[in-house]
Each structure stands twice: as structure tokens, then as C-alpha cells.
Amino acid sequence: DKADPGASWRGSNTPTDRHGGRTLRSVGMAMLYFVCPDDNTPYGGIRFLYRCVDTLVAAGVSATIVHAKAGFRCTWFENTTPITPASDVHFDTGDLLVLPECFQERIPHIAPGVPHLIFNQGPHDTFPLISDFKIGAWKPVTSADTVGIVANSPYTHAYLRYCFPSISIDQISLGIDPKIYHPPQGEKQRAIAFMPRKRRKDLTQVLRILDLRGALDGWELVAIDRMTQSETAGVMQRSAVFLALNEREGFGLPPLEALASGCIVVGYHGGCGRLYMREDTAFAVDDGEVVTFASRVESVLHRYGSDEELNRMCRNAMAMVKDEFTLEKEAADVVRVFSAALSGVAIVKPSKDRLDPETLIAQPSRIKSAISLVQYTLANSRR
């Protein structure tokens, strides 16, 4: 394990990792419990929760991922991150719960009486879909137990600051691991990579338009779908072009990983992507501009291999990632933000000492919200 706490970690009545069998609470230290959905789908936000815990443990801070189901661990990326099943969580003085924004209106009810931070990596998922359009009928997504909110980008921070002016909002920088995301030693292949789980309708339009115009001749299409982290990195390393399909996200990590891998990135910035899809690093497209998207891809494909501007753009992008999106900056932010949050609740004794796994198993109801909205629409259409 990268951060083996050794003999200093002990305790009865302390959470344990059922995969490694070790205890997690350091003597005399409070615990950070990072609640994470039991979902093994490759989502960058879940991977980042794990990485935050690894960073904190390496810095000597007691932290663990909490999954509802005992024995669950994400396996699509390599990790030895401490895991605690919800049934083994025991809150003590100074402990702090970290809840992802995706729990939405469930957040106030997961552990009432226990201080919590909301870790928001998707500002547009802060609120569930409205099914009842009556002011006063909507449930809160924060409570008196909310001691602050952590954002994953300037875009998310600005969104949350406007929504919650009376709550402390902090921000963490994200870094790219150069050992995983880097250009190949040899030449790039004439391959176009993309993630079809995002904006599939727009992706279909772009690819069909390009095909009709003969722009895809001599190029390979590579769909990155349900791949491991190493498989994804391998595709990005060999692909010359990456299609960005950001859509109302907090950061939009894949395009940045593609830039670090030496890809020419073309596509939607999704708001958040303006941070790194700059004029000299990528070809950014405004939301929904399908024809503009297709025409910029076509231009890149025609110019590839013979245009110094494209080579210069790749160099600019890789230099930007190396200078601005480092793991060192990320680690410093993670330790600063979460250590400060722990200090703020150091003498707070939770009024609840256990975490009910059922509150986590009943996942945040994006699907239920969508169903409710459809039912509401259908009911009103019959009137």
C-alpha cells in the first residue's frame, strides 16, 4: 500500500477495511468519511473521491471511503484505498462526513446530527428535476449540519457561490497523472477517440455529417466505453484526435486527459471546459453547435500531419497541463481544504454515532425524478 500507516493505526470500535483488514483511525485523530456511490462505472468523479482519501492518508490524516455494500470496491482503476462499509461506521467527536452532490435532497437525511461537507463535482446535479412546480414544495439539499461545500473547479465554485451565499465554499484543483496520461513514444495513429456515453445524439450527428462529406476516409473511430483507466489512457495515447462531449459538468476531465496525451481536442467545452480548452490549446465549440463541431473536426482531419499550427497547439496544451494541472497542486489543495474542515468541527460531538446503510443504498433519485416529471407531464396533458 502506498500509504501504509503501520503500527500507529489501531483501535477497537474503529472502521476497518474488509479488503485489507487494517484499521483506519489514527490514535487521537478525527476521521473523514467520504461517502461514495456503489457504482463501478468508469466515472472520473468517483475515482477522484478515492484519490482524495489516498492523498489525505499519505499526509497523515485519517480518512476512508464509505460504501453502502460491504465488500464493494471500484475495480476499473488500480487502487488500495481504505474502504469502510457503512455498517461499520462509528462517529466520534470531531469526525466529518463528506457527501457527494448526487444525493441531492437526501443529504439532510443521511446522518442528521453529524457535521458534513458536500463535495460537489457536478453543479448541474445539485438539485433534482422538479415534478411539482409550486414554490415551497421543493426540499432543501443542505441542512444545519452542512459546514461547507467543496467545488472541483472555478466553474463549479461560481455556480455554488451564487446558489449558497451563506455557506462557505472552497475549491480544489484537479491534477493529471503524467505517468498515466502522456503522449506515445512513437507516432500517433489516424484515430478519432470519443466517449459515446455522453451526448450520443450530437455525436451521431457529427459523425454522420463527416461521413457524408468523406472526411472520415482513412481514419479509425475508437469508442472509449466501459474501459479501465489504463485502457482509456492507451486509446488516448495512440489517437490523434479526441472529440470533447462535455455537457453541464463541473470539470469535464476526459478532454484534459486527452490534451495531456497529445491529442488534438475538438468539441463542446460545456462551460467547465473553458478552463483548459483555450484558443491556443484546443478547438472549443459552444453548446449544441453541431455543424460548427463537424466543420472544425473536418478541418483538423484535412490538416493533420502537414500543419505546424496543430503541432504547436498540441505542444501548448501539454505544457499547460504540466504547468497548471499537477498532482502536487491537487494534493496541496486536498490536504488544505479537508484539514481545515476537520479543524472546524474538532470539538463537535455528533448526536448520532452510527450510519444507516439504507440511507445510502436508496441512491439519489435522478431516475425517480425523471419518472415523476414524465408522470406530471402526462397527467397535465390529459387535462
C-alpha positions in Angstrom: 0.0 0.0 0.0 1.4 3.4 -1.0 0.5 4.9 2.4 0.8 2.1 4.9 0.0 3.6 8.3 1.7 0.8 10.0 1.5 0.3 13.8 0.3 3.8 14.6 -3.2 2.8 13.2 -5.3 0.9 15.7 -8.4 0.8 17.7 -11.4 -1.2 18.8 -14.6 0.3 17.6 -12.8 1.9 14.6 -13.6 1.3 11.0 -11.8 -1.4 9.2 -11.1 -2.2 5.5 -12.5 -5.6 4.9 -10.2 -6.0 1.8 -7.0 -5.3 3.7 -8.1 -5.9 7.3 -6.4 -2.9 8.7 -7.8 -0.3 11.0 -8.1 3.3 9.7 -8.5 5.7 12.6 -5.2 7.1 13.8 -4.7 7.5 17.6 -6.3 10.7 18.8 -7.4 11.8 15.4 -10.8 12.5 13.9 -12.0 10.7 10.8 -13.1 11.9 7.4 -15.7 9.6 6.0 -16.0 10.0 2.2 -19.4 8.5 1.1 -19.1 7.1 -2.4 -21.9 5.5 -4.6 -21.7 1.8 -5.1 -21.1 2.1 -8.8 -18.3 0.5 -10.8 -19.0 2.5 -13.9 -15.9 4.5 -15.0 -16.7 8.0 -13.7 -13.9 10.4 -13.0 -15.7 11.9 -10.0 -15.7 8.5 -8.2 -12.0 8.0 -9.0 -11.3 11.5 -7.6 -13.0 10.6 -4.3 -10.7 7.6 -3.9 -7.7 9.8 -4.8 -8.6 12.4 -2.2 -8.7 9.7 0.5 -5.3 8.3 -0.7 -3.8 11.9 -0.6 -5.1 12.5 2.9 -3.9 9.2 4.3 -0.5 9.8 2.8 -0.4 13.2 4.6 -1.3 11.6 8.0 -5.0 12.4 8.0 -7.4 9.7 9.0 -9.8 9.2 6.0 -11.7 6.4 4.3 -14.1 5.7 1.5 -17.6 4.6 2.7 -19.6 2.2 0.5 -23.1 1.1 1.4 -22.4 -2.6 0.5 -19.8 -4.5 2.5 -17.1 -5.7 0.2 -17.7 -3.3 -2.6 -14.7 -1.6 -4.2 -14.3 0.1 -7.6 -12.1 -2.0 -9.8 -11.9 -0.1 -13.1 -8.8 1.7 -11.8 -6.0 0.4 -9.7 -6.3 1.3 -6.0 -5.6 0.2 -2.5 -7.7 2.9 -0.9 -9.1 2.3 2.6 -12.7 1.2 2.4 -15.3 1.1 5.2 -18.7 -0.4 4.8 -21.4 1.9 6.1 -22.5 -0.7 8.7 -19.0 -0.3 10.3 -19.0 3.5 10.6 -18.9 4.8 14.2 -19.0 8.6 14.6 -16.9 10.2 17.3 -16.1 13.7 18.4 -14.5 15.7 15.6 -15.5 13.3 12.8 -16.7 14.7 9.5 -18.9 13.1 6.8 -18.2 14.0 3.2 -21.2 13.6 0.9 -21.3 13.9 -2.9 -23.8 16.3 -4.5 -25.6 13.5 -6.3 -27.5 12.6 -3.1 -29.4 15.9 -3.6 -32.4 16.1 -1.3 -31.3 13.0 0.6 -28.3 14.9 2.0 -30.1 16.3 5.1 -31.4 12.8 6.0 -28.3 10.6 5.6 -26.9 11.3 9.1 -28.8 14.0 10.9 -26.8 15.5 13.8 -23.4 14.6 12.1 -21.4 17.5 10.6 -20.9 17.1 6.9 -19.2 18.7 3.9 -20.8 18.4 0.5 -18.3 17.6 -2.2 -19.8 19.0 -5.4 -18.3 17.8 -8.6 -21.4 18.3 -10.7 -23.1 21.6 -10.1 -25.9 20.9 -12.5 -26.8 17.8 -10.4 -27.2 19.9 -7.2 -31.0 19.9 -7.5 -33.3 17.0 -8.7 -35.7 17.6 -11.5 -38.8 19.5 -10.5 -42.1 17.5 -10.6 -44.1 19.9 -8.6 -43.9 23.5 -9.9 -45.0 25.1 -6.7 -42.8 27.4 -4.7 -42.4 26.0 -1.2 -42.8 22.4 -2.3 -39.1 21.8 -3.0 -36.9 20.1 -0.4 -33.6 21.5 0.7 -30.3 20.0 -0.3 -28.4 21.4 2.7 -29.1 21.4 6.4 -27.8 22.8 9.7 -25.3 20.0 9.6 -23.7 21.4 6.4 -20.4 23.0 7.4 -19.3 23.8 3.9 -19.2 22.8 0.3 -16.2 21.8 -1.8 -16.1 22.6 -5.5 -13.9 20.8 -8.1 -13.4 23.8 -10.5 -13.8 27.6 -10.8 -17.0 26.9 -12.8 -18.5 24.8 -10.0 -17.3 27.3 -7.4 -19.0 30.2 -9.1 -22.2 28.2 -9.5 -22.3 27.2 -5.8 -21.3 30.6 -4.5 -24.3 32.1 -6.3 -26.7 29.4 -5.0 -25.5 29.3 -1.4 -24.1 32.7 -0.4 -24.3 32.0 3.3 -22.4 28.7 3.1 -18.6 28.5 3.0 -17.5 27.4 -0.5 -13.9 26.1 -1.1 -12.3 24.8 -4.2 -9.8 22.0 -5.1 -7.6 21.9 -8.2 -7.6 18.7 -10.2 -4.3 17.3 -11.4 -3.3 14.9 -14.2 -1.0 12.0 -13.5 1.8 12.2 -16.1 2.6 8.5 -15.6 -0.8 7.6 -16.9 -1.7 10.3 -19.4 1.2 11.2 -21.7 1.9 11.1 -25.5 3.2 7.9 -27.1 6.9 7.3 -27.7 6.2 6.8 -31.3 3.9 8.4 -33.8 0.2 8.9 -33.3 -2.3 6.9 -35.3 -5.0 8.3 -37.5 -7.6 7.5 -34.9 -10.5 9.6 -33.5 -11.4 8.8 -29.9 -14.6 9.7 -28.1 -16.8 8.6 -25.2 -20.2 7.6 -26.5 -22.0 7.6 -23.1 -22.0 11.4 -23.4 -24.2 13.4 -25.8 -24.7 10.4 -28.1 -27.3 12.2 -30.2 -24.9 15.1 -31.0 -22.0 12.6 -31.5 -24.2 10.7 -34.0 -24.9 13.9 -36.0 -21.3 14.9 -36.1 -20.0 11.6 -37.3 -22.8 11.1 -39.9 -22.1 14.6 -41.3 -18.4 13.9 -41.5 -19.0 10.5 -43.2 -21.3 12.1 -45.8 -18.6 14.6 -46.6 -16.0 11.9 -46.9 -13.9 13.4 -44.1 -13.5 10.2 -42.2 -11.8 8.3 -45.1 -8.5 6.9 -43.8 -9.4 7.4 -40.2 -10.4 5.0 -37.4 -13.2 5.6 -34.9 -12.4 4.4 -31.4 -15.2 4.4 -28.8 -14.0 4.6 -25.2 -16.8 2.8 -23.4 -16.6 0.9 -20.1 -12.8 0.7 -20.3 -10.4 0.7 -17.4 -8.3 3.7 -16.7 -5.2 2.1 -18.3 -7.2 1.1 -21.4 -8.6 4.6 -21.7 -5.1 6.1 -21.4 -3.9 3.7 -24.0 -6.5 4.8 -26.5 -5.8 8.5 -25.9 -2.1 7.9 -26.3 -2.4 6.4 -29.8 -5.3 8.6 -31.0 -4.5 11.8 -32.9 -7.9 13.4 -32.3 -10.3 13.4 -29.3 -13.9 14.6 -29.5 -14.9 16.5 -26.4 -18.6 16.0 -25.4 -18.8 17.9 -22.1 -22.3 18.6 -21.1 -23.1 20.7 -18.0 -20.4 19.2 -15.9 -18.2 20.5 -13.1 -14.9 19.9 -14.7 -15.0 17.6 -17.7 -11.8 15.6 -17.0 -11.5 13.4 -20.2 -10.7 16.3 -22.6 -7.9 17.4 -20.3 -6.6 13.9 -20.1 -6.6 13.8 -23.9 -4.7 17.1 -24.1 -2.1 15.6 -21.7 -1.9 12.6 -24.1 -1.0 14.7 -27.1 -4.5 14.6 -28.7 -5.9 17.4 -30.8 -9.1 18.1 -28.9 -12.2 19.3 -30.7 -15.7 19.7 -29.2 -18.0 21.1 -26.6 -16.5 22.9 -23.7 -19.7 22.5 -21.7 -19.0 25.7 -19.7 -16.5 24.0 -17.4 -14.1 23.2 -20.2 -13.3 26.9 -20.9 -10.7 26.4 -18.1 -8.4 24.4 -20.4 -9.9 24.4 -23.9 -8.3 27.7 -24.8 -7.7 29.3 -28.2 -4.1 28.0 -28.3 -4.8 24.6 -26.8 -8.0 23.2 -28.3 -10.9 23.8 -30.7 -13.8 24.6 -28.4 -17.4 24.6 -29.6 -20.4 26.3 -28.0 -23.2 24.0 -26.8 -25.4 22.5 -29.4 -23.4 23.9 -32.4 -23.3 20.6 -34.3 -22.4 22.0 -37.7 -19.6 24.1 -36.2 -18.4 21.0 -34.3 -18.3 18.9 -37.5 -16.6 21.6 -39.6 -13.9 22.0 -37.1 -13.2 18.3 -36.9 -13.2 18.1 -40.7 -10.6 21.0 -40.8 -8.4 19.2 -38.3 -8.6 15.9 -40.2 -7.7 17.5 -43.5 -4.8 19.4 -42.0 -3.4 16.7 -39.8 0.2 15.7 -40.5 1.0 18.8 -42.6 0.1 21.8 -40.4 2.5 23.3 -37.9 -0.3 25.1 -36.2 -1.8 21.8 -35.0 1.6 20.6 -33.7 2.1 23.9 -31.9 -1.4 23.6 -30.3 -0.5 20.1 -29.0 2.7 21.5 -27.5 0.9 24.3 -25.9 -1.7 22.0 -24.4 0.8 19.6 -23.0 2.8 22.5 -21.5 -0.4 23.9 -19.9 -1.2 20.6 -18.3 2.3 20.1 -17.0 2.4 23.7 -15.5 -1.2 24.2 -14.2 -2.8 20.8 -13.6 -0.3 19.0 -11.4 -0.8 16.3 -8.8 1.2 18.4 -6.4 -1.2 21.3 -6.6 -4.1 18.9 -6.2 -2.6 17.2 -3.2 -1.9 20.6 -1.5 -5.5 21.7 -2.1 -7.0 18.4 -0.8 -4.9 18.5 2.4 -5.6 22.2 3.0 -9.3 22.1 2.4 -10.2 18.9 4.3 -7.8 19.5 7.2 -9.3 23.0 7.7 -12.8 21.4 7.6 -11.8 18.9 10.3 -10.4 21.7 12.5 -13.7 23.5 12.2 -15.6 20.6 13.8 -12.8 19.4 16.2 -14.8 19.7 19.3 -18.2 18.9 17.8 -19.7 15.7 19.2 -22.2 14.1 16.7 -25.6 13.4 18.1 -25.6 10.2 16.1 -23.0 7.5 16.4 -23.9 5.2 13.5 -24.5 5.5 9.8 -27.6 3.6 8.4 -26.5 1.8 5.2 -30.1 2.0 4.0 -29.8 5.8 3.6 -27.0 5.2 1.1 -28.5 2.2 -0.7 -31.5 4.3 -1.6 -29.4 6.2 -4.2 -30.2 9.7 -5.1 -33.2 9.6 -7.3 -32.3 11.1 -10.7 -34.3 8.3 -12.3 -37.2 8.7 -9.9 -37.2 12.5 -10.5 -37.3 11.9 -14.2 -40.2 9.4 -13.9 -42.1 11.9 -11.6 -41.6 14.6 -14.2 -42.9 12.4 -17.0 -45.9 11.4 -14.9 -46.6 15.0 -14.1 -46.4 16.0 -17.8 -48.6 13.1 -18.9 -51.2 13.9 -16.2 -51.4 17.5 -17.2 -51.5 16.7 -21.0 -54.8 14.8 -20.4 -56.5 17.8 -18.9 
